Amino acid sequence: MSSYYANPSNEGYTYTKKDGLVGGLCTYGVIKPERHIRQTDDGNVWEAIVIGAGYAGLVAARDLVKAGKKTLLIEARDRVGGRTWSAEVNGTTFEMGGTWVSHVHGRLFAEMQRYGLKDDVSMTRTENGGCDYFTLDTGSGSRKFTHKEAGEMTAKAWGIFINIDGNNGRDICPLPHSTLGNSRVSFSQIQAVDQLSCRDRIDQIKDQLTADELALLESLVPHCGGGSVENIGFLEMIRAQALQNYDIATFEEVWTLYKIREGHSTLARRIFDDATRLGLQYSFKTPIKSIVEKDGIVSVATTTDKIHRAKRVVNTIPIAVLPDIQFDPPLSPLRQEAIKVNQVDYLTKIHAEVEGDLRGLRGCTWPGDFLYIYGDGFCAGGKSTRITSFAGDNRGVLDPLKEPEKLEIALKRFHPMEIKKVVFHDWVSDPYAKAGAAWYPAGFLTKYLAELQKRHGNVLMANADWAFGWKGFIEGAVEQGALAADTILNEIGILGANPGPIPYNSSKL
Ligand SMILES: Cc1cc2nc3c(=O)[nH]c(=O)nc-3n(C[C@H](O)[C@H](O)[C@H](O)COP(=O)(O)OP(=O)(O)OC[C@H]3O[C@@H](n4cnc5c(N)ncnc54)[C@H](O)[C@@H]3O)c2cc1C
């Protein structure tokens, strides 16, 4: 049980046959009252403004106030967590966005440890739970495999796919936090691989795979990257392989096994509460529309035309939402081009509460409206199971808001099931996300990633979407928030620091 009370958010949906689609779920992440700005500080120049209360923004804000900086956090939503939040529905926790945590996510685990959640993990698929097998439906009928058999087929296909350098990706990505080049591999070697889409690479190796292995690979790629085999860059997969220590055997442990039992909103709330205890002021339900820098001071205008000014800003708005924000001076032409190309992850993630014990269930349908399904523990009461399912980019095919009844049909293709309710967040129509985690097309990383990571004058751009390490993961968000706060503290100084702060000089960068 979390120590928090779950309040209603405007976000998230449930669908039942009886009540249809109902918007708004309860979460520990809702902040009430939504605004806390001391009158004596309002209108003054803040030392820092942090835009966005996802993990990047929360960590940046916490680190800044911890060093005594007068900081304002501005968030468009009514809750903390951004693309990572958990909803409480009749006593069951559902992770609506970012979910799985892993020991290889060192910064995130440090946050879990700091806030007493390190050992508070539960597991997604339950060994020996009901329906403990893997269903594979590739259009020619549904077959059952053991998890071991399915794992071996997937590992074989993935291994051949990834092994472009004869060394399981190690030669192309020997240091995954420096993907764009380092002491072991040159930028031009990486650039050559970055020209390939996942489809290009599959075309090179598909003759070595059986039909089932090919189906598993062709569905795993969009399951990871939320787009299609055609539009996800192959370098993204090499990078993912490198980050999980070059071994598909650890894929489940790293990507889809461990969750925070009390839900991510508990961790996000603990970071937020720690920051407010240390003096953070904030304004929720406050979308911003422009960021203007003049004479070194940055003005942030909200959609209600309120202006807040600061010496430094940490902007954590995701890439897909950046076109909605006006920048003056304008963003660099290369960054603007990157934003226009944009990421490709338009995934759908759906939960359902189903009658009985399906905790061991796993499966893949390809082609299909959903790609993968996971039994995900009992719901409260222990008589029904929570299941989690993913689709790649299904825009125009399966719109959960327009045709929620189709979700049930798609889920039943994996296994017969009595669905009590469906629970989800539609990330694609969400105005403050507009997409899922960031995965990019061929050619993008070598052309734009370094530009996205750059600051824009006194605006530090910090988001998991362009992290150095676990880009597109919670870990990457924590990295980005911590780095931005650290940069600001180096520039504007912390109390008692000696020598004094170094002024920021853009001409030297
Ligand atoms: C369905 C799904 C599943 C995922 N699964 C995993 C997983 O299992 N493991 C994992 O590690 N990662 C996962 N991820 C990725 C992870 O959730 C994200 O990478 C991470 O949460 C991003 O954090 P962030 O702080 O960088 O950005 P965000 O969380 O997007 O935070 C940005 C904040 O800015 C706010 N904002 C946007 N526009 C404005 C505006 N105009 N004014 C004010 N505020 C604004 C947003 O509301 C948001 O709160 C998943 C993501 C999704 C969507």
The ligand as an SDF file (V2000), in Angstrom:
LIG
                    3D

 53 58  0  0  0  0  0  0  0  0999 V2000
    3.4290    3.5080  -23.0000 C   0  0  0  0  0  0  0  0  0  0  0  0
    4.8470    3.7590  -22.5670 C   0  0  0  0  0  0  0  0  0  0  0  0
    5.5850    2.7260  -22.0210 C   0  0  0  0  0  0  0  0  0  0  0  0
    6.8840    2.9530  -21.5830 C   0  0  0  0  0  0  0  0  0  0  0  0
    7.5600    1.9360  -20.9650 N   0  0  0  0  0  0  0  0  0  0  0  0
    8.7440    2.1950  -20.3590 C   0  0  0  0  0  0  0  0  0  0  0  0
    9.3440    1.2290  -19.5100 C   0  0  0  0  0  0  0  0  0  0  0  0
    8.7910    0.1480  -19.2790 O   0  0  0  0  0  0  0  0  0  0  0  0
   10.5450    1.5420  -18.9250 N   0  0  0  0  0  0  0  0  0  0  0  0
   11.1530    2.7480  -19.1240 C   0  0  0  0  0  0  0  0  0  0  0  0
   12.2220    2.9840  -18.5560 O   0  0  0  0  0  0  0  0  0  0  0  0
   10.5770    3.6840  -19.9160 N   0  0  0  0  0  0  0  0  0  0  0  0
    9.3900    3.4520  -20.5160 C   0  0  0  0  0  0  0  0  0  0  0  0
    8.7710    4.4180  -21.2540 N   0  0  0  0  0  0  0  0  0  0  0  0
    9.4840    5.6880  -21.5020 C   0  0  0  0  0  0  0  0  0  0  0  0
    9.4210    6.6520  -20.3120 C   0  0  0  0  0  0  0  0  0  0  0  0
    8.1050    6.6890  -19.8330 O   0  0  0  0  0  0  0  0  0  0  0  0
    9.8410    8.0490  -20.7620 C   0  0  0  0  0  0  0  0  0  0  0  0
   11.0570    7.9900  -21.4720 O   0  0  0  0  0  0  0  0  0  0  0  0
   10.0450    8.9840  -19.5760 C   0  0  0  0  0  0  0  0  0  0  0  0
    8.9550    8.9300  -18.6940 O   0  0  0  0  0  0  0  0  0  0  0  0
   10.2210   10.4130  -20.0960 C   0  0  0  0  0  0  0  0  0  0  0  0
   10.4200   11.2770  -18.9970 O   0  0  0  0  0  0  0  0  0  0  0  0
   10.7410   12.8150  -19.2510 P   0  0  0  0  0  0  0  0  0  0  0  0
   10.6820   13.4960  -17.9330 O   0  0  0  0  0  0  0  0  0  0  0  0
   11.9770   12.9420  -20.0470 O   0  0  0  0  0  0  0  0  0  0  0  0
    9.5480   13.3270  -20.1910 O   0  0  0  0  0  0  0  0  0  0  0  0
    7.9900   13.4190  -19.8230 P   0  0  0  0  0  0  0  0  0  0  0  0
    7.6310   12.3540  -18.8770 O   0  0  0  0  0  0  0  0  0  0  0  0
    7.2430   13.4830  -21.0920 O   0  0  0  0  0  0  0  0  0  0  0  0
    7.8770   14.7990  -19.0430 O   0  0  0  0  0  0  0  0  0  0  0  0
    7.6840   16.0200  -19.7040 C   0  0  0  0  0  0  0  0  0  0  0  0
    6.6730   16.8300  -18.9160 C   0  0  0  0  0  0  0  0  0  0  0  0
    6.4770   18.0750  -19.6040 O   0  0  0  0  0  0  0  0  0  0  0  0
    5.1020   18.4010  -19.5250 C   0  0  0  0  0  0  0  0  0  0  0  0
    4.7410   19.3270  -20.5940 N   0  0  0  0  0  0  0  0  0  0  0  0
    4.5970   19.0590  -21.9190 C   0  0  0  0  0  0  0  0  0  0  0  0
    4.2280   20.1710  -22.5800 N   0  0  0  0  0  0  0  0  0  0  0  0
    4.1220   21.1550  -21.6580 C   0  0  0  0  0  0  0  0  0  0  0  0
    3.7760   22.5320  -21.7320 C   0  0  0  0  0  0  0  0  0  0  0  0
    3.4490   23.1230  -22.8860 N   0  0  0  0  0  0  0  0  0  0  0  0
    3.7860   23.2560  -20.5890 N   0  0  0  0  0  0  0  0  0  0  0  0
    4.1230   22.6880  -19.3900 C   0  0  0  0  0  0  0  0  0  0  0  0
    4.4550   21.3740  -19.2660 N   0  0  0  0  0  0  0  0  0  0  0  0
    4.4540   20.6320  -20.3970 C   0  0  0  0  0  0  0  0  0  0  0  0
    4.4060   17.0700  -19.6760 C   0  0  0  0  0  0  0  0  0  0  0  0
    3.0830   17.1290  -19.2010 O   0  0  0  0  0  0  0  0  0  0  0  0
    5.3060   16.1490  -18.8480 C   0  0  0  0  0  0  0  0  0  0  0  0
    4.8700   16.0650  -17.5030 O   0  0  0  0  0  0  0  0  0  0  0  0
    7.4740    4.2320  -21.7230 C   0  0  0  0  0  0  0  0  0  0  0  0
    6.7310    5.2790  -22.2780 C   0  0  0  0  0  0  0  0  0  0  0  0
    5.4290    5.0550  -22.6790 C   0  0  0  0  0  0  0  0  0  0  0  0
    4.6170    6.2030  -23.2240 C   0  0  0  0  0  0  0  0  0  0  0  0
  1  2  1  0
  2  3  1  0
  2 52  2  0
  3  4  2  0
  4  5  1  0
  4 50  1  0
  5  6  2  0
  6  7  1  0
  6 13  1  0
  7  8  2  0
  7  9  1  0
  9 10  1  0
 10 11  2  0
 10 12  1  0
 12 13  2  0
 13 14  1  0
 14 15  1  0
 14 50  1  0
 15 16  1  0
 16 17  1  0
 16 18  1  0
 18 19  1  0
 18 20  1  0
 20 21  1  0
 20 22  1  0
 22 23  1  0
 23 24  1  0
 24 25  2  0
 24 26  1  0
 24 27  1  0
 27 28  1  0
 28 29  2  0
 28 30  1  0
 28 31  1  0
 31 32  1  0
 32 33  1  0
 33 34  1  0
 33 48  1  0
 34 35  1  0
 35 36  1  0
 35 46  1  0
 36 37  1  0
 36 45  1  0
 37 38  2  0
 38 39  1  0
 39 40  1  0
 39 45  2  0
 40 41  1  0
 40 42  2  0
 42 43  1  0
 43 44  2  0
 44 45  1  0
 46 47  1  0
 46 48  1  0
 48 49  1  0
 50 51  2  0
 51 52  1  0
 52 53  1  0
M  END
$$$$
